[in-house]
Amino acid sequence: MDVSVVIPTYNRASLLIKLLDAWREVDQATKYKYELIFSDDGSSDNTVATLKQQAKGLSIVILENEHGGAAQARNAAIRRAQGERILMLGDDIFPNPQLVNRHVELSRQFGPDTAILGDIKWHPELKLNYLMHHITEVGHEQFSLNAFQPGQYVDFRHFYTANISLDRQFLLSEPGLFDERFSKVNFEDAELGYRLANRGVHIRFEPEAWVYHYHDYTAEAFCNRQRIAGEMAVVFVRLHPELGDLFGVERTRDRYAKFRSSSLVGLPRLTDAPRNFDAIIKVCETYEYELPLAMEPEQKYIKLALSSLYVRLFRACFELGVLTKLDPTRTDYHDYLKSVYFNSDGYWNLYLEATDAFRDLSEPDRSLREIILRSYADQTNAGMEIALTNKEVEFLRRNEALAQTERELADARRELNRFKASPPWRIGRTVVYPARLIRNLTRRLTSTLPQRNAGNVPKAAEEQVQSPIEDGRVSSPRLGIILSERDLPSPKERSSFLSEFGKEHCFILRANHDEFKVFSAGRELSMNYEALPVDYLYQPDNWDQRLSGNHFRNALLCLAHVSLDFVIVSPTLSPLPQLAISSSVRNQMMFSKKLGLHFLENGDKKAKGRVMRLLPSDFPVTEVPVEEVFKNKSINYATDPGRYTPDQGYLYLGQTMEAMSDASASEIQVTQFIPKFRKEKKLVFVLPMTMAIGGVERNAVEVMRQLKERYQFVVITMDRHDQAHGSLHHQLEGLTEAVYDLMELGHLHYYLAFLNDLKEAYQPDAVWICNGMLWLCDHAEHVRRIFHDVPIIDNQAWDAEVGWSEFYHLPGIQSFDRFIATNSRVYRKFVDDLKM
């Protein structure tokens, strides 16, 4: 027997017929010998009878137990199992047809000490509400699988018995299996996972072994679940006191004790909190009802409001379960939790957090600080209104000052344009600045971008062919997006795309063999292929399968500087020869117009391209060897030696590889690869060097998460992606305006040009370097010159003796504006040794 599928069940008669039908599909696809073990936990409905009636055609074992909880039911099934592997699922979990195959094959690939954790998706028949999205994608109160990368190893807290398999002998070697002292469902699986992890089990996340979760949730039902989770957390910590800090049981008890003994308890509140949690749940239900009826901009704020309520509500219910389990005799827990989590005045949380800092103070100092807190708590409503009015006046003044600045700028632009149009300016510009004009002209003629053959471009189209920009910039490559009439986006969508990425680009509709309609900046023109006013083409299967905005931005920055015939976006950490492809490589490829529309089918065309591993993907992808994608072409590329080399990422079709060098460019070619970004707040460039799964990167993500209401962020990585270190790119969604992975765009030779373009496009208000890289240390003076008018905050040094701190004597790094010392030893190094 290859695998035993263990499913505890309780009062699920209404769902079991549909579930067994799904298992019949599995049975037809499964290549391995398996058994289904349904272990009933003393159901009071027709669960057992339904199983017996509907079991025909399936290898089912039905165990009938007295009601004792999921832990007891699972243990009975595990002891009865005969399979080499145990696959644990829930009775509301629907398998995909390949589930058993995937678990068996993955387990044999990684060995008996690896538990395979599969993905868990909502069943497509469910009508999802925002609550269900929140608990799995935002707050992670139920699952946090969306935070993991394929192949990532996770800790014992994610030993989810909704979809996990492991070696039966290894499991049976753990005395007691699931601890039956967990009388209710919650944490009995994580507790067993903790014991198994201590014995050497590793939990590996493999999303291809996925299942559907068929479970509707309401806010009231999930509150009850969280309360039970709090109760079972107390059981967990009593079994393993060393995990007390992780579950916050003692912290919850201490905070409640502080609240009860606080002199703040009797103070009046400025506003009345809801009478009970039922009122808060009603508010959530009202928001859930309004959400699908609201316009898109309003939906964003409703979701934010719901998540804010859910995070506090579910945390309060968890703490209610903890406190009730610790002392069921008290009756004031609801009032305490409402005061902490739902008091709009805010001084309860201030008090509870501040008193932690009072712990080591003398009695007089502690008393003085409590008086100050009481004074804060006793502020009048009128005082708060005055503060808000002052803030509003400040905003009005700022807006008026901004409007005045914009009026002055518009006047200056009009005067400058009038002056430039005058004959003296045109003559003087030609006579006085010939060298500059010749340099710009030479740039255009010798550009390594694909040759632009205007052909018989109509006059209207000629106006859109950009020439070098007057201030020394070179025009960026122009992209044409070819779509069928059915897939062509609406004029509004096209206008939005061109506003974001540049009006030099266009949409192209193929009318017949050699006639095209070009849609650009409100114009519609007809022309042949040679006349198309573009340098590169992008021809996805349809508009819905296009690259993400982040992918477009990275590709345009790459093509603005690197001499290439094509680029391919491969959203994976795997290097060549692997490519991550959706339904077609066309969805992820931009290619030079000179290659022709049938470049992929034409085996004779020679081309040099670049494969950019840009994460994450907006669409499902499959990894395939590059030879399968370009079957009719000879292929050359540099193999990945596990370290940086300048030739990595380049792909040659029908030609030999070129020698690559990191020699510094003699001149930085400045382009406007996208229009200037319109900032809504102060914008910070964040340079973590890489977005691997590590402490520095997690710290950067958390800092951005805490400050996202005050700042906008653009993340720029410079180091190579590494499969062994994983990626946190997916955690940047919703936190950043853009992410640029420079090493995927070109080798180190191009970094200064990339940074210069990014600075021009985003006009950052600060640069935060939160990790080190040798290239940055070597080129700190060049980076300083690029960001000469932008404060640079340096956070590279994490060790005072070795690592990046050894480079802090260099003038370039010394020229940075602020330095963050991550510990006292680094601080002493900065102050005492380097005199910073």
C-alpha positions, 0 to 999 in steps of 0.5 A: 500500500503506497498511501493511506488517506486519513479523513476525520469527520463529524456531522458532514452527511450533507457534504459527503456525497459530493466529496466522494464523487470527487474521490471517484475522479481521483481514483480514475487518475491515481497510479498508486495503491491507496486507501481512504480511511474515514474516521467518524467522531461520533456524529449525530447525523447520518454521516456513517450511513451516508459513507456506507451507502456511497462507498461503492467503487472506492477502497474505503475503511469506515471507523466509528468512534465515540465523540472525543475530538479530531485528535482521537479520530485521527489517531484511530485512523493512523493506527489502522492505516497500512500505507507507506505514507499518511496523507491527512485531509479534512472532511471539507477538503476536496482533492484534485484528481492528481492529489495522491499522485503528487503527494506520493511522487514528491514524498519519494523525491524528498525522503521520509523525513520531509512532510509535504504541505500542499496548497489549499484553495477556496472551492470554486462553488463557494461565494467568497466574501471578503472575510474568507479572503482576509483570513487566508490572504491578509490577516492569515488567521487561518492559513498563510500559504500565500506567503510561501514560495514553492519548495520553501521549508516552513516551521511547525506552525504550518503543519496543516492537517487539511493537506499534508503527508508524511512517512507512516513509520516516522509518524508512528515513532512519535509516542501518542500521535495527536495529543488527545488533551486537545478536546476541541479542534485547534492546535492539535496539529501544530503541537504534533508538528512541533514534536515531529520537527524536534525529531528531524521532520522538515515541512516543505510547501509544494503548491502543485499538491493542491486541494479545494476547501469547501467551507463557508465562513461568517464573522460570527463563526470565525470569532467562535473559531478564534475563541476556541483557538485561544483555549487550545493555545493555553493547552499547547503552552501548558504542554510546552512552556518554552513556547509561551512567548510565541502564543502570547498566553502569559502576555495576555494574562499580564496585560489583563492584570495591568488593566484591572489594577490600573487607575485608568479603569474608572476614567470616563471615555470620550465616546462609547464603545459598542455594547458587545462584540455582536454589534461589531460583527453587525458592522462587519456584516454591513460592510460585507453587504455593501462591498460588492455594490460599491464602486471600485475606489470605494471598495478599496476603503471598505476592504481596509476598514474590514481588515482593520476590524477583522484583525482586532476582532479576531485577536480579541476573540483569541485573547478571550479564549485564552483568558477564559481557559485560564480563569473561567470565573471572571466576567469582565473579559469582554469589557477589557477586550473592547477597551483595548481593541475598540476604544476610539480614544486610544489611551488604553493601548497607550497605557498597556504598552507604556507600563511595560517601560515602567517596570524597572522604574522607582515608585516615584518615577512610575507614579509620575508617569502614570499621572502623565498618562491619566492627564492624556486620558482626561483630554476633552473632546473639545481639545481633540477637535481643536487639534484636528482643526489645526491640522486641517488648516495646516493642510489647506495652507500646504495645498494653497502653497502647492497651487501657487507653485504650480501656477508659477511653474506654468508661467515659467514654462510658457515664457520658456517655450515662447523664448525657444520659439524665437529666431535668436534662440534657434540661431544661437543654439545652432551656432553656440552649441554645435558640439552638443547637437553633434553628440546627440546626433551621433548617439542617435546614429550609432545607437545599438537599439534596433534600426528604425526604418520609417518607410512610408510613414504618414506625416501624422505618424512622423510626429510621434517618432521621438528624437533625442530629448533636448536636455541630453536624454536619448529617446527610449525604445518604442513598443507596439502591442499587437492584438486581435480586434476581439482582444483590443482593450477599450480606448479608456484602457489604452489611454491609461496604459499609455499614460503610465508607460509612455505615449511613444508606445502604441497598440496595433491591430492587424487588418490583413496580411500587410496592413495594420491599424495603429492606435496611439495617443488618441490617433488611429492610422493605417500603415504597412509593417515597415512603416510601424513607428516602433522599435519592439513588438509585443504580441500576447495571445490576448490582453488578459494574459499580458505581462504585469505592470512591473514586468513592463517597467523592468523590460522598458528599462532594460531595452532602453540601455542594453543592446538586445533583439528580444527579452523574455520575462521568466517568473521563476528563480530557476536559471537557464536552461529553464523558462517559466512559461504560461500558455505561450512564450508570446505572452512573455516576450518582446522582440525587435521589429527588425526580426519580423512578425514570424520570428519564432517560426523562422529558424534562420533568424539570428538574435541576442536576447535576455531572460529576466527572472522577474517575480512574481507572476500574475498567471500560472506558469510551467517550467520548461527547458529553453530547447522546448520553446525554441525547437527550430533554432540553435541555442547558446547561453552561459550555464549558471555556476552558482555565482555572478558572471557578466554573461548570465541571463543572455540567450543567443539564437542562431549565433555564438555567445559574445564576450561580456565585461563589467568595464565601466561605461565611459558615459551614462546614456540617460533615457526617459524609459517611463513618464515621470511618476506622480507622487502622492506622498514622499517616495523612498528608494529601498535597496535591500540588494536582494529579496531573498528569505532572510532577516534583512529582507523581512525587516525591510518588508515590515518597515515598509508595511508600518510606514506605507500610510506615510511614504511610497516605496520603490524597491531596487535589488542589485544582487542575483536571484538564488534558488537556495535563498528563495524570494520575498517578492510576493510580499511586496505587492500592495507595499510598493509602487514598483520593484526593479531587479537590476541584475535581471535587466543587465550585468553590472556595466549598466547599473549606474545608467539604470539608477540614473534613469530611476532617479529621473523617473521617480524623483525620490525623497530618500534612498535607504540602503538596507543591505550591502553589496561589493559593487555598491561599496566600489561605486559609492562615489558614483551613486552619491553623484547620481543622488547628489540632492537626495539624502542617503540612509545607510543600513549596510553594516550588521556586524562591527568586525566583518562584512560591509563595516570593513568598507565604511572608511571609503569616501563614497560611503562616508559621504552618505547622509545618515547611518543606522547602527543595528547594535551597540557594537556597530554604533561604537565602530561608527562613532569611535573608530570611523568618527562618524 
